[in-house]
Structures are given as structure tokens and as C-alpha cells.
Amino acid sequence: MTKEIVVTDKTAAQPAAPAPPIAPRAAWGVLAVVTGALFLEGIDIAMLNVAVPSIAADIGLETGSAHWVVSAYVLAYGGFMILGGRVADLVGRRQVFLVALTVFIAFSALGGLAQDAWVLVLVRFITGATAGFMTPAGFGLLTTSFAEGSARNRALAIYGAIGASGFLLGVVAGGLLTSVDWRWVFFAPALIGAAFLAAGAAFIPRESSARPHPRPRFDLGGAITLTGAMVAVIFGVVTVGEDRESVGGYVAIAIAAALLVAFAGIERRTADPLIPTGVLTRGMLPWASTIGLLFIGSFFAWQFLLTLYLQEHLGWSPLETGLTFAAMGIELLVAPVLTPRLVDRFGNVAVMLAGLVAVTVAFALTLRLDDTSVYAGLLPSMLLLGLAFALIYGPLAAAAVEGVDEADHGVGGGVVYTGFQFGAALGVSLGTIVLVAGSTAVPALEDYQRALLVPAIGAVIAAGLGAVSVVRHRQVST
């Protein structure tokens, strides 16, 4: 039987009314805040990828369990994303964004003070859950602050460029901060987040309390089953990636499947579903979400494998490894200037496809790595990936909400970013499984070369779907 509760706060019980047009200066203020928050989330997880070995050695976290410092964050981030988006649509995006950012800051600081492994993993889980509310709320604030068209495309290009740079440059920052003290990997996001919180309170306009539609009820049954399914499936994928014989991992995946079946049944019966009717089938959202899953999954697998290859196989330091990825920062120069012009000329989907082709070429080039590889051999791939992020991130987000009602942009953003997080967990797990499938205890060169096929194949599939989506988009447009 479907469980539903009625939210009693009259100002928070129904979908937030679409934001009225705001002055351009105010809209750009919103862009600055939500983009800064997305950048913050990106550097948070990227810095941890570099810092994990130092953290594990300092607080006594076993090597086989050290990945949970990162995985706990991804687990909660992906698990709570759709719920966070729906709550933002119902309660109000500004309120959810600012509250989630406050909790994010508090627990980032607590992570820097942690002395025990279990405390750190718990802190990372809670931080990831708050990011799962903050990201779709911020995405909804952005898309409803700019009218659909060139203004929104330009805003999303900047949003994507700076947000993606968090993933790219966070590795560099992580190497620098870890060389000082790994605890700064937690303190730095807390300090930066505090500045964005103050700016958000000042620049994000309050949402209208006018409600043009009858008060909907919050779908508690759907929220519990879907969030549980997302957490379980990501936990299962990560656990199986760590140990292919893990019974717990396969049990978690089975539980996730059962919860998804229950969720589907609840959604068919409830009058006010967690994911509003038609959101998953309108416009380009399903296509963009799937392409995003494959793209981010491939990138995270590639970044993870290349980091291991450079540090454990070639013996590079964390700082040297981090600086290697700095060339991808070209994305910050390309996206705000070139991407909006290309989108105006060719459209979001076509520009996204060009980026996917660049990703495929970049990953293919790294298949030639050997024991004598140097930075010059990696530079073409780094530059291509920087260009690819500039061409994919913003246009993909813009394409995803084409045809989606503004009142549902929070949950629409939640769907897109859930795909990102699930893709990240799946990509790293598949890459790990293939890497350790060799006959030696310590991965050899041929093991890395074989594992790097995982992101390359994922990129090829994403590019194929991108080509199909171009055709589909033209058919829908005409």
C-alpha cells in the first residue's frame, strides 16, 4: 500500500511556483553562487582521490577499505539526488540549497578533525547526501533564472565549465594540499563553502509563495524505495568492483532491483509521484541522462586508472600526478567563450556530440602508454579532454531540460546528476575489475592497457548514442 504524507507547511507543500523573471544582474548572481557550489562539490571528491593514500596511512584505514572515503560520498550523493531534486521542487529551491550548503560546510570541517576511520567514512556519507540535495536545487535555481534560449545556454556553458573544472583541477589542488597536510583537503572546501553561503543568502532571490495548483502530497513510499534502491545499487557496484566474489555486493544489487520494482508499482498508483509523470520521457532528458552516465563513468574510470598507473606503476608523486591533469584546465578558457557561440550555431546536441568524439580520441590515445611514457605523451589527451568537457557539460545539461516543465527542473536535474554519480561508481568498479583480472598480484603494464579499454569502449558507446540523439532531436524539432 502506498504511503503518503501531507506536508503541513502551506508555503512548502506544493511545487514551488516558477520563479518570475529576475533582473539580469540578479540572474548572474544566482549563476555565480550555484556554479561555485558545483565547483566546490567537484574539487571535494577529486581532491580526495589523490589524498586517500595519505589519509589511510595516517588514521589507520586498511588499504582494502581506503576507497570508502571516496565511495561513501558517491554512494550518498547518487542515492539522494532524485529525492533532493523533488524536495527542492516542493519546498523551495533556495531554502533547500542554502540548508544543504550549510550542512555540507559543517561536515567538511568535521572531516578535517576526524581521528577515526569510521567517523571519516560517516562524515563523507553525510556530506554526499547533502550534496545530493544541493546540486539539483542549484540546477533548478539556475535554469529558472534564465529564459530558455541563448541566455540559458550561455549560463549553462559557464556553469558546466566551472563545475567540471572542479573535477579536473581538484586533482591538482589535492596534490598540493596533501603535500602540506591531508586535513586541508577537508578544511579548504569548508572555507570556500562559507563564502558561497554568504553570497547565496545575499544574491539568490526568495521564491514566490503563490501556488497556482492544488497542494500535492509528498510521495513518501516512492522516496523511500527509490533512494534505498539508488544507495543499494551503487553500494553493490562498488563492492563487487572491490571483490568480484563478494556475496554482500550481489545481495545489495538484488535488493536494489526489488526496491525498483516496488518503486515502479508505487509510482503507478500514487496521484503525486516522486518523479512527476512524463519527466523521464519528455524531450531529451532520458538521452542526456544516459549519455551523461556513460561519459562521466568513462572519465572517472580513466582518471582512476591513469592515477594508479602514474603513481604505482611509474612511481610519480601525488603532486606530479595532480599537475599532469592541469592541462585540462583549457576547458575554463573554451567553454565560456566558444561553447555558447557553437550552441547558437549548431545546437546543444550537436555540440555535445563533438565533445564525445573528442573524448573517444583522447581515451584511444592513452591505450599506447608504456613503461617509458612521459608527460608529453599524455598532453594531447589532456587537452582533448579539456575541450571535451567544454563541449559536453553545459550543452548536455541544457539539452536535458528541453521540454521539461520549469516546476520539475529540480527533479530533472536530479535525474541527470544521478546518472553522473552512478556512472562514476560503475566506471571505477568496472575499471578495477578488469585491472586486477591479471595473473600477477601487482598490476603490470598489460593490465593497465587492458583496463584502459573500459573507458575507451564507454566513450565509443556514448558517442554512438550522441549521434542517434542528434537525429532524434532533429525529428522532434521538426
Secondary structure, 3 states (H helix, E strand, C coil): CCCCECCCCCCCCCCCCCCCCCCHHHHHHHHHHHHHHHHHHHHHHHHHHHHHHHHHHHHCCCHHHCCHHHHHHHHHHHHHHHHHHHHHHHHCHHHHHHHHHHHHHHHHHHHHHCCCHHHHHHHHHHHHHHHHHHHHHHHHHHHHHCCCCHHHHHHHHHHHHHHHHHHHHHHHHHHHHHHHCCCHHHHHHHHHHHHHHHHHHHHCCCCCCCCCCCCCCECHHHHHHHHHHHHHHHHHHHHHHHCCCCHHHHHHHHHHHHHHHHHHHHHHHCCCCCCCCCCCCCCCHHHHHHHHHHHHHHHHHHHHHHHHHHHHHCCCCHHHHHHHHHHHHHHHHHHHHHHHHHHHHHCHHHHHHHHHHHHHHHHHHHHHCCCCCCHHHHHHHHHHHHHHHHHHHHHHHHHHCCCCCHHHHHHHHHHHHHHHHHHHHHHHHHHHHHHCCCCCCCCCHHHHHHHCHHHHHHHHHHHHHHHHHHHHHHHHHC
